[in-house]
Amino acid sequence: MHIVVCIKQVPDSAQIRVHPVTNTIMRQGVPTIINPYDLFALEEALRLRDTFGGVVTVLTMGPPTAAESLRKALTFGADRGVLLTDRYFAGSDTLATSFALSMALKKVAAEFGQPEIVFTGKQTIDGDTAQVGPGIAKRLNYNQLTYVSKIVDADFAGGVIRVERRAEGGTQVLQSRLPVLITMLEATNEMRRGSVENALIAARAQAITWNAADVGIEDLTKCGLRGSPTIVKKVFAPTARTEKAVLVEADGSTDGMADALIDAIFERAPAVEEDLFEQAARQY
């Protein structure tokens, strides 16, 4: 069994800066971390590997410094790390990124075997688009299972996987044929602590490094800024709220606190009370 996890090295959101001219994220001088959502994908991949056997390959696209994120993934127990790096990838939006990663995944399949599952996090904290995972699935003609909260069971011999997916109004249980791309939700598992043995292996490991030519990209206009139709017109921080927190006093019982809180909400937002009564009237 072969599982690939796509991760991304992202700037620490607490220290993020935006270029005043290009409106792109400035990464120089900003501490970087593995995208937190990708860690849930990595842990799920490692759990499947521990249960069914096989190999977990971690793939990332970024500058040479992104190799540090791959090394971190190896400390958690991943088997190999692949870095896709080239100056032509600079400024890629989700369309260009999904193209480059899909080409890299084809190279991974040719070099190390076809992956049954490709995992990603649901989105990244620097872009928040949730588009790259589905974009990769479309380009590779993989089935896609997004916003997955749990792997229910898997039959790799039969080529079938069943998952729980969070949806509006509840949870869906879906079954899919392999190969499949899965985007994992947050808080679906807890990242393991890396072992000393894995840490020593990671310290000595060298990431497999490919550039655009290595993965067979011939048309460089599909990469980087030239291959990115997304135009960011303005970046700004939301206006700070001027309202202060309100203290709601109650008698201390559960029912009393609930009643006091509801009364306070209705007093501050009468329209909410009207909408609730209208909905109740339509329902009954």
CORLINRA-V430650 format. One record per backbone hydrogen bond with DSSP energy under -1.0 kcal/mol. NH is the residue of the N-H (numbers start at 1). CO is the residue of the C=O. If there is no record, write none. Layout:
nh/co
NH/CO
NH/CO
This chain:
nh/co
3/55
4/117
5/57
6/119
7/59
10/33
12/31
15/12
19/24
23/19
26/17
30/27
33/10
35/8
38/35
42/38
43/39
44/40
45/41
46/42
47/43
48/44
49/45
50/46
51/47
52/48
53/49
55/1
57/3
58/80
59/5
60/82
62/84
66/63
67/64
68/65
70/66
71/67
72/68
73/69
74/70
75/71
78/73
79/56
80/56
82/58
83/208
84/60
85/210
89/86
90/87
92/89
97/93
98/94
99/95
100/96
101/97
102/98
103/99
104/100
105/101
106/102
107/103
108/104
109/105
110/106
111/107
112/108
113/109
116/2
117/2
118/180
119/4
120/182
122/184
128/124
135/131
136/132
137/133
138/134
139/135
140/136
142/137
143/179
145/181
148/183
149/164
150/164
152/162
153/162
155/160
159/155
160/155
161/176
162/153
163/174
164/150
165/172
166/147
167/170
170/167
172/165
174/163
176/161
178/159
180/116
181/143
182/118
183/145
184/120
185/148
199/195
200/196
201/197
202/198
203/199
204/200
205/201
208/81
210/83
215/211
216/213
217/212
220/218
222/219
223/220
225/90
227/223
228/225
257/253
258/254
259/255
260/256
261/257
262/258
263/259
264/260
265/261
266/262
267/263
268/264
269/265
272/269
274/270
275/271
276/272
277/273
278/274
279/275
280/276
281/277
282/278
283/279
284/280
